Amino acid sequence: MVSKSIQREPSTYLVSAGDEPNQILKPIKGFATEPLVSLEEACQPLLGIIRRLKHYAHDAKNLTQDESAAIRLYTMQWDSKLGGPHVSLYSHLNCILRQPDGKRSIFSIEIFDERSVKDQSNFTEEDEVLLLPDDTSTHKIVPGDTFRLLTQKYGYTLDEIIAANQDIDLLKLRVDQLVQLPSACRKPKTKITLDEHRSDQVCHTVFAGDTCERISEWYGCTIEDIMITNPDIQPTSIYPGQILRLPRTYRTANNTRDRKHTPESTIVDFIMADQEKYVILSPLVIGGLPKYMSFVFHRCMERAVWTFAELGIADLMAAHKVSLTATELSQLNGNDWNAEFVYRLLRAVADADIVKELSVSDLNSQSDICPERVNHFQLTDNGLFLTSNHPSKARDLVRLDLGPIAHRASEYQPRLIQHGTKYGNSFEQAFQCGLFDYLGKEENKEYSTIFNNAMISYSNDCIQSICPPVDFSHFEKLVDIAGGFGSLLAFLLEKHPKLNGIVFDLAHVIKDAQEQHPNEFQQRNIEPNRYQFVSGDMFKPETIPQADSYVLKFIIHDWNDEDAVMILKNILSANKSGPSRSITVFIVEMVILPNERQNWVARIMDIEMLSVLNAKERTTAEYMKLLKESGYELKKLHRINESYSIIEAIATTVTSN
């Protein structure tokens, strides 16, 4: 147990390297009277500034009693009244070490890797070095571990692991077995060319839209690290073209011109995440030929993930609580799939952390000949998202946007760009009808269900961010225009217990929503009298329910300007039979924000809207124009995140005579 908070007074335990030995700081006082809390709780305020502190705290709790006592003895303070110039073992030992003529070596160290700090040291007569942490250690085998996984986790090659463990049978790893990880084997996954003047730093050129917070995420460091290496900058006022220095200890994410193209970094770039997993970066942040190679390889992975989702493999694996071989999986539910091909698919999507391969042979053994019979796979937490009943609806999102119908429509995109809408948009050219007409056909009912579920997935991606900036509590009734199955409205009703709502959509959508058991509202325990499903058409104002507020999530971007104005006008027309009152609309969209690189999703979705619906994403000015033409006034633009925004607009209804 440790103190929850410590008074920030100077301490003899924390000595400034720049001031030593000219200044000795005062010890910390007052912490003994603070309440005791768990180690994890005490470390919580420091997690944002000390990298991997949670991991170190976990290791600290595994210390033996003697190890803990040694640390306590080294750091404890004793009463200054007992006499002598020192009040701690730390203080006493450091005094001895500072004596230039005395015996200062109280222990010997065998040095494997060091850096000279003589030029920076106050002890100019000493040939001092900085000792880097020794990587010599061991790894305890846990279920599912293989030597190949160890190469990925620790950055070794297979030959180096074999050389360090010549007495271990690679094919018969045992749980709790210790594997040697010698420092001599350690090699970084990505080599970095450093700034010629500072061997401990790399450089990042600031682009439009960059923030210190975003840069710290890219490079795996903290904002405090950036401030320390750039003491002359203000974190809130960096500007495009400015060069920031970043600690060498972190892997660069997007500064590819400073990186040597080793075989590991030629195709893809890597960063080390907090969980110590290598994560493939987006092709958007890679430069040169590797950018386009990465686009291609990402597309190959997308096709593999779509195949996995389309075949419902996640459902098959989730139904069995044990790991399965590809051969076993290929025969489930009466299937007779090609077991070898199933194995190769699973092996590929394992790199996307959708499944985990539990037994991998690293040598040319007999088991390599038929791995589909030997190697077991299990679904990961990410893979569970691709089960049919997962609330995220990620499976149908993948099936919709990575599937053959979307791909077929995209084939007509060059023709659309060349000739405009002379032959229709891309979807119309591919299927001889518009998207919404296609969804309404009886023979396309399954695709319509996939579409609706994918829209739920898009909603799930943003609804958690919608509630905080907007207060819906002072409205009586909220109508979700083209609200699908009601996932957004259900979320808002849960957050605002006095709010009532209506899901409004086309008849076939409402029918599917009502057939859901449990529906979106029942899943959130919303009282039945607080919500309704109403069918109608937003282009027919007489079918739109009356209310004091309306939300249109990802609706306006589906239509051209003329239709968008008509939809907004129809909401006002629907309320003209009642008394004159104020109407508020909330338009949730990807608003295009100029010169913001992280807003790239809105710009690429604009091309998607053009291709599929001859529609568009819009800038703030374009939305203001739509609102003015529709009889509304912009009240506020709520920025949710880099991608999503909420446009809040108001209008007063005119009573019909």
Buried (B, 14 or more C-beta within 10 A) or exposed (E): EBBBEBEEEBBBBEBEEEEBBEEBBEBBEEBEEBEEBEBBEBBBEEBEEBBEBBEEBEEBEEEEEEEEEEEEEEEEBEEEEEEEEBBBBBBEEBBEEBEEEEEEEEEEEEEEBEEEBEEEBEBEEEEBBEEEEEBBEEBEBEEBBBBBBBBBBBBBEBEBBBBBBEEBEBBEBEEEBEBBBBEEBBEEBBEBEBBEEEEEBBBBBBEEBBBBEEBBBBBBBBBEBBBEBBEEBEBEEBEEEBEBBBBBEBBBBBBBEBBEBEEBBEBBBBBBEEEEEBBBBBBEBBEEEBBEBBEEBBEEBBEBBBBBBBBBBBBBBBEEEEBBBBBBBBBBEEEEBEBBEBBBBBBBBBBBEBBBBBBBBBEEEEBEEBBBBBBBBBBBEBBBBBBEEBEBBBBBBBBBBBBEBBEBBBEBBEBBEEEEEEEBBBBBBBBEBBBEEBBBEEEBEEBBEBBBBBBBBBBBBBBEBBBEEBEBEEBEBBBBBBBBBBBBBBBBBBBBEEBBBBBBBBEBBBEBBBEBEEBBBEEBEBEEEBBBBBBBBBEEBEBBBBBBBBBBBBBBBBBEBEBBBBBBBBBBBBBBEEEEEEBBBBBBBBBBBEEBBBBBBBBEBBBBBBBBBBBBBBBBEBBBBBBEBBBBEBBEBBEBEBBBBBBBBBBEBEEEE
